[in-house]
Amino acid sequence: MAVKDTYLSIAELSEGLFKDNGSRFIAKAYPVETEEEIKQIVASIRKEYHDARHHCYAWRLGLDGAAWRANDDGEPSGSAGRPILGQIDSAGLSDILVVVIRYFGGIKLGIPGLIRAYKTSTADALASARVVEKVAGRWVRLDFSYDSLPAVMKTVKDLDLPQRNQSFMAECSLEVRIRRSLEQDFLESMERLGIFVG
């Protein structure tokens, strides 16, 4: 059975807007890969839009989207973060953060109005996003002798693996990114060559 190792995300920042009774909801969708990155973006938005009433957000990470969070930032429970996350899920996206900045217009919208506003502004941002396919994988480090260099480089080339941090000193080492569906075959071929994978 083939291993599923691709999923959808967005290529760059996209924005959306929704207005209702004087309130403005500015949605910003970001491609992200780590929770640390998410924290930094949310902190910078709070700083940039310091005069806004709320900075609600939701995110989902990874191939299976198992890591996620929805934050209402002071809005009634379930009226902001969940509708944002719902739009992310409807679009089938992961490795994404959507922050909706709310400027209060003086008239309360009620929970159904808030849900509609957060949902619609997020949908607007996602509608203008450029969707890209991402490949799940991980970086591994290979340590090997000069004798093994031709065999290693042939395998890396045949599988078209991205590489970084090459070092050819007394011993050789390099890092390669293996896509999830090729991982087993790659590790077995390295084992046959007697190469340490770290």
C-alpha positions in Angstrom: 0.0 0.0 0.0 1.4 3.4 -1.0 2.3 5.8 1.8 0.5 9.2 1.6 3.1 11.9 1.9 1.6 14.9 0.2 -0.8 17.6 1.6 -2.0 21.1 0.7 -0.9 24.4 2.2 -0.5 28.0 0.9 2.4 29.5 -0.8 2.5 33.0 0.8 0.5 35.5 2.9 -3.1 36.1 1.7 -5.7 38.5 3.2 -9.4 38.8 3.5 -11.9 41.3 4.8 -15.4 41.4 6.2 -17.4 44.4 7.5 -20.6 44.3 9.6 -22.2 47.1 11.6 -19.0 49.2 11.7 -16.9 46.2 12.8 -14.0 45.3 10.5 -12.6 41.8 10.4 -9.2 41.6 8.7 -8.1 38.0 8.0 -4.4 37.1 7.3 -3.4 33.6 6.3 0.2 32.5 6.6 2.1 29.4 5.5 3.8 28.1 8.7 5.8 24.9 9.7 6.3 25.2 13.5 4.5 26.4 16.6 7.5 28.7 17.3 6.9 30.5 14.0 3.1 30.8 14.8 3.9 32.4 18.2 6.2 34.9 16.6 3.6 35.9 13.9 0.8 36.2 16.4 3.0 38.4 18.7 4.0 40.6 15.8 0.3 41.0 14.7 -0.7 42.0 18.3 2.0 44.6 18.1 1.2 45.9 14.6 -2.6 46.0 15.3 -2.3 47.0 19.0 -5.4 49.2 18.7 -7.7 46.3 17.6 -10.1 44.7 20.0 -9.4 41.1 19.3 -6.7 39.0 17.5 -8.4 35.6 17.1 -6.6 32.7 15.3 -6.5 29.1 14.4 -3.8 26.9 12.9 -3.2 23.3 11.8 0.2 21.7 11.2 1.7 18.6 9.6 0.8 15.9 7.0 -2.2 14.6 9.0 -3.0 17.9 10.6 -2.9 16.4 14.1 -1.4 19.5 15.7 -3.9 22.4 15.8 -5.3 25.1 18.0 -8.2 27.6 17.9 -8.1 30.8 20.0 -11.1 33.1 20.6 -8.9 35.9 22.2 -11.7 37.2 24.5 -14.6 36.7 22.1 -17.5 34.4 23.3 -16.3 30.8 23.5 -16.4 29.0 20.1 -17.4 32.2 18.2 -14.1 33.0 16.5 -11.3 30.4 16.7 -13.5 27.4 15.8 -15.1 29.1 12.7 -11.6 30.1 11.5 -10.4 26.5 12.0 -13.6 25.2 10.2 -12.6 27.2 7.1 -9.1 25.8 7.2 -10.5 22.3 7.4 -13.1 22.9 4.7 -10.3 24.0 2.3 -8.3 20.9 3.3 -5.2 22.8 4.3 -2.4 22.2 6.8 0.8 24.1 7.8 -1.3 27.2 7.9 -2.1 30.0 10.4 -5.1 32.3 10.0 -5.3 35.4 12.3 -8.4 37.6 12.2 -8.0 41.1 13.6 -11.2 42.7 14.8 -11.9 46.4 15.1 -15.1 46.8 17.1 -17.6 49.1 15.4 -19.7 49.9 18.5 -22.6 47.5 17.8 -22.6 44.0 19.2 -23.1 41.3 16.6 -24.2 38.5 18.8 -22.7 35.0 18.6 -24.3 34.0 15.2 -23.0 37.4 13.8 -19.5 36.8 15.1 -19.4 33.2 13.8 -20.5 34.5 10.3 -17.9 37.4 10.4 -14.9 35.2 11.4 -16.0 32.5 9.0 -16.5 34.9 6.1 -13.3 36.9 6.6 -11.3 33.6 6.8 -13.0 32.2 3.6 -12.1 35.5 1.8 -8.4 35.2 2.8 -8.3 31.5 1.7 -10.1 32.2 -1.6 -7.3 34.5 -2.7 -4.5 32.2 -1.4 -2.3 30.3 -3.8 -2.6 26.6 -2.8 0.5 24.4 -3.1 1.2 20.7 -2.6 3.8 20.0 0.1 5.7 16.7 0.6 6.1 15.3 4.1 9.5 14.1 4.9 12.4 14.6 7.3 16.1 15.5 7.2 18.6 12.8 8.1 22.4 12.9 8.4 24.6 10.4 6.6 28.1 9.6 7.8 30.3 7.6 5.5 33.8 7.0 4.2 35.2 8.2 0.9 35.0 4.6 -0.4 31.2 4.9 -0.1 30.9 8.3 -1.7 30.0 7.2 -5.3 27.3 4.8 -4.0 25.8 7.4 -1.7 25.8 10.2 -4.3 24.2 7.8 -6.8 21.4 7.0 -4.4 20.9 10.6 -3.5 20.8 11.5 -7.3 18.5 8.6 -8.3 16.0 9.5 -5.6 16.4 13.3 -6.3 16.9 14.1 -2.6 17.4 17.7 -1.5 20.8 18.0 0.3 22.5 20.4 2.8 25.4 20.6 5.2 27.9 18.6 3.1 31.3 18.0 4.8 34.2 16.1 3.1 36.9 16.0 5.7 38.6 12.9 7.1 35.1 11.3 6.9 32.1 12.4 4.7 28.8 13.6 5.9 25.7 15.3 4.5 22.1 15.8 5.3 19.4 14.7 2.9 15.6 15.2 3.0 13.7 11.9 2.5 10.1 12.0 1.5 8.0 9.8 3.7 7.0 7.3 1.0 10.7 6.7 0.1 12.0 6.5 3.6 11.9 2.7 4.1 13.6 2.0 0.7 16.3 4.6 1.4 17.1 3.4 4.9 17.4 -0.2 3.6 19.7 0.8 0.7 21.9 2.8 3.2 22.0 -0.2 5.5 23.2 -2.5 2.6 26.0 0.0 2.0 26.9 0.0 5.7 26.2 3.7 6.1 25.2 5.2 9.3 22.0 7.3 9.2 21.4 9.7 12.1 
